[in-house]
Amino acid sequence: MNYIFSLAAAALLVVGLAGNGYEMRRARQSTVRDEDMAPRNFFGSKRNLKWFALIGAAIALAAIGANT
């Protein structure tokens, strides 16, 4: 049962990091000019919240898998 939590955590982590990277890439490409490159709050964006939730779930599953 220990390996199931570890595999699930690894899968969630990969999906979460890839999705977050994709969203950040889309946000960077949406700026057209260099003058519009104002710093945005990527961490507070609602689009990134789902990816952060997946990463947090992966960390929680990894901790559960390590303790069982």
C-alpha positions in Angstrom: 0.0 0.0 0.0 3.0 2.3 0.6 4.0 2.3 -3.1 0.5 3.3 -4.2 0.7 6.5 -2.2 4.1 7.2 -3.6 3.1 6.6 -7.2 0.0 8.7 -6.8 2.0 11.5 -5.2 4.6 11.4 -8.1 1.8 11.5 -10.7 0.0 14.4 -9.0 3.3 16.3 -8.7 4.2 15.9 -12.3 0.8 16.9 -13.5 0.7 19.9 -11.1 4.1 21.2 -12.1 3.5 20.7 -15.8 0.2 22.5 -15.6 1.6 25.4 -13.5 4.4 25.8 -16.0 2.0 25.8 -18.9 -0.1 28.5 -17.2 2.9 30.7 -16.5 4.1 30.3 -20.1 0.7 31.4 -21.3 0.8 34.4 -19.0 4.2 35.4 -20.2 3.3 35.1 -23.9 0.2 37.2 -23.4 2.3 40.3 -22.9 2.9 41.9 -26.3 5.5 44.6 -25.6 8.3 45.0 -23.2 6.6 48.0 -21.6 3.8 45.7 -20.5 6.1 43.4 -18.6 4.9 44.6 -15.2 5.3 42.0 -12.5 2.2 40.1 -12.1 1.1 38.1 -9.0 1.3 34.6 -10.4 0.8 33.0 -7.0 -2.5 34.7 -6.3 -4.0 34.0 -9.7 -7.1 31.8 -9.7 -5.9 29.9 -12.7 -2.9 28.7 -10.8 -4.8 27.7 -7.7 -5.8 24.3 -9.1 -2.2 23.5 -9.9 -1.1 24.5 -6.4 -3.8 22.3 -5.0 -2.5 19.3 -7.0 1.0 20.0 -5.8 -0.2 20.2 -2.2 -2.1 17.0 -2.5 1.1 15.3 -3.9 3.1 16.5 -0.9 0.4 15.2 1.5 0.3 11.8 -0.2 4.0 11.6 -0.1 4.0 12.3 3.6 1.3 9.7 4.2 3.2 7.2 2.1 6.4 7.8 4.0 4.7 7.3 7.4 2.9 4.1 6.6 
